[in-house]
Amino acid sequence: MKCRERLEQYLHDNGVAYHLYHHAPAYTAQAVAEREHVPNQMVAKVVIAVADGELVMLVVPASRRIDVAKVRALLNASEVRLATELELAEAFPDCEIGAIPPFGNLYQMPVYVDETLTADPIIFIQPGEHTTALSLSYSDFARLAQPTIASFVAEHRREVAAPHNDIKEMGAW
């Protein structure tokens, strides 16, 4: 079963109202926001990190970057890095790479949501494919995914560095 089908069944089984939107391929959360004409802060960007050897799901608004030092402190981890494409393919075999929905609970993975994503009542996510967006209420998402809410986004845009798997001490992804 494809990721989108699995997610739709899960939402239906749990009585969650949602809307699907089809668009031209969007390979970033910011591109999803552009395609759907919604503010970046309403689109959930999923970043999969490896903290001391364990996969974790980090979810932030599309316009924000993750502060690696904050994540390391939050997880009490000595090493935090981005997951590789191979690790993503193995952990999310039913999803297109880069279109992972923020439901880590469906993949036995802890979910951490930055508090900045909780501000809007509706969020948009990628349901496992680059040509579809799905909107649902943040409260329904939180009820099902049961994320840990924390503060782990970078404070200033000038701190932002491009993501790179070989550099473990970067300020932000």
N, C-alpha and C positions, 0 to 999 in steps of 0.2 A: 504494500500500500504506500502511495506517495505521501510525503509529509503533509501537504495541504489537505488531502483526503482524511488522513489520520487526525489532524488538528480540527477539521470541521466536525468530524464524528465526536471527538472529545468535547468540543464546545456544545454541540447539540445534546449529547448525553448529560451535560451538566446545566442545561437550560440557559445557555448564554446567547444573547442576541449579538449578531455581528453582521458586517457588510463586507462583501468582496468587491474589489475594484481591479479591473484589468487595464494594463498600460504597456507602453513600449518598455523594453528591458531597462531595468534600473539596477545598477550594480553597487550602489551605496545607499545608505539611509537618507542622505541629503538628496540624492536623485529621486528617491521614492517621494519625498516631501514635494519636490518640484513637479513630478508627474501628477501627484494628487492635489496639488495646489493647497497644501496645508503648511502651517508653520513647522519649522524644523524641530521645535521642542515637543511636538506631538508625535513624532516618529521615533520609535524605539530602535536604537542601534545595539546590536548584540555583538559583544566581543568575547571570544573564548580565550581564556588564559590558562596557563598551567602554573599552579602554585605548589611548589615542593612536590612536583610529580603528579598532582591531581588536577583534572579539568574542572574549571569553574566558569559559570556564565555571568558576565558583567553586562548590565543593561543601562544605557544612558540615552538622553535625547540625541538626535542626529547631529546637532550642531556642537556637541560637547566632546571633549577628549578625556580619557582616563588618566589620572595621575598615578603612576606606578608605585610611588612611595606610599601613597594613601592606601592603595590596594594591598601592598605588602603588609602594612600595619594592621589593616582591617582583618586580614586573614592570618596574621601572625606567622607569615611565611618568610623564609630566608631567600627564596628565589621565586620570582614571578616573571613569566615571559608569555608572549603570544603563542597560541597553538599553531602548529604547522598545518598546511593544507592536507597532508596525509592524516594527521590526528583529527582534523575536522571531518574528513571523508569517513574515517573509521567510526567516529562518535555519532555522526549524523548521516547514515547511509541513505536515508530517504529524502534528504534535502539537497538542493543545489548549494555548492560552496558559496558562502557569503549571503545566503538568504535564510538563515536559521531563525526560527521563531523564538521568542523569549520564554518558552516553557521548558526550562531545564528539567522540571519534574517528569516530563515525558521521556527523558533520557537518563534518569537517575543521576542528575547533576545539580548541585546547589546553584541557586539564582540569587544574585545581588543586584539590587536596583538602586541607582543613585536617586537621592531624594528630589532632585530637580525634575525627574520624570513624573513624579506623583502630582504635580500641580494641575494638570489638565484632566478633565473627567473622561476624555476619550483619547485612546492611543491608536496609532497605526503601526502595524508590524508586517514583516515579510513572512508569509506562510510556507516557506520552503522553496519558493521559486521567484525568479527575478521579474516576472511579468505580472505579478499579482500583489496587491496589498490587501490587508484585512484590518478593519477597525472594530474595536470593542471598547467597552467601558474599562477604565483603569481599575475600578473596584472589582469587576468580574475577573480581570487578569490576576489581580492580587489574591483574590479568593482561591483561584485554582493553582497558581504557580507558587503561592506562599513564599514570596521572596524576602530576603533580609534587606531592609531599607537602611542605607548608610550614605555618607558623603564621600565620594571618591573621584569627582571630576577635577580637572585642572582648573585653577583659578583664573589664569591669564592666557590669552591666545598666544602671546609671544613665548610661553613656556612649551608650546606644542612642538613636538618633533615627529617626523614621519615614522610610522611603524616599521620596525625592522626586527626580525627574529634573532639576529646575531648580537644585538645590543640589549643587555638585560637591565641596565641602569638608566635607561632613558627617562626623562621627566614625564612624558605623557604619550599616549597613543591616540 
